[in-house]
């Protein structure tokens, strides 16, 4: 440590003041980053802090197509309108 008689207190005071200003600015920026969510940043909703989980009530059914549900399929084209046939099962 330096001898107290050689310390320039005024200069030291301004150095510390500048350091406090820098730390306060960094603290402000970090707090803003902490408060970001998917509404005000490019984060996806899954990254939101403290996000609410959906409270869905189970219906008792399994996921996916249920028995009796009409399926969705592509309509067959008449053979005279087909331009090319590819046999996928060799």
MOTA-V940222 format. One record per backbone hydrogen bond with DSSP energy under -0.5 kcal/mol. NH is the residue of the N-H (numbers start at 1). CO is the residue of the C=O. If there is no record, write none. Layout:
# MOTA-V940222
<<NH	CO> <NH	CO>>
This chain:
# MOTA-V940222
<<6	3> <7	3> <7	4> <9	7> <12	8> <13	9> <14	10> <15	11> <16	12> <17	13> <18	14> <19	15> <20	16> <21	17> <22	18> <23	19> <24	20> <25	21> <26	22> <27	23> <28	24> <29	25> <30	26> <31	27> <32	28> <33	29> <34	30> <35	31> <36	33> <40	37> <47	44> <48	45> <51	48> <56	54> <58	56> <69	66> <73	71> <81	78> <82	79> <88	86> <90	88>>
